[in-house]
């Protein structure tokens, strides 16, 4: 796939955006059904929600071990759909603290969980901490499509999943709340207590930034 040509073609990017929105709604329905809250519980809100598409280009780096394309972060979205031209997207295994390289699958879309889904599911689905690494010889391109509720629509724990054994564990917030939070804090330090009161969790120490895509 010719990524530069695709990025310069407004019609192709528009078609890509529409197709990824349709896919995101189908995936969201399957996820909410798996949680027992129904496949259509958020469909309307997601249809009226936000889609942010981000194109990233990472030029060759003579010493890739000394730098990163994007530092570790998780996405403030429901899900993120990623298309990449080559390897360089890594996810963090929270259990052992090791980074795992996502294998290169030509033309394949990669879907990962964002903060909104972790909040909705009360932590049953974990937001993916990830980073982008650099290549010594070639440029890497990625196109990320982030899908979430509307700017002012607050995401909270699904009431169907809250009970005495599983109390509310995350703060309700909207994308606008998150932007206000970033405006008042260092954007290079995404503090997980913004969505979770568990400031002692290993994940809260590992997430260092809010970024877009991979």
Protein Blocks (a to p, Z undefined) as FASTA:
>chain_A
ZZklmmmmmklmmmmmmmmmmmmmmmmmmmmmmnonojklmmmmmmmmccdddddddddd
fblmlpcfbdcdddddfbdcdddfbehiacddfknopacdddddehiacddddfklmmmn
nomaccddddddddfkbccddddddddddfklccdddfklgcfklccfbdcddfklmmmm
mmmmcfklccfklmocblmbmklmmpmbdcehZZ
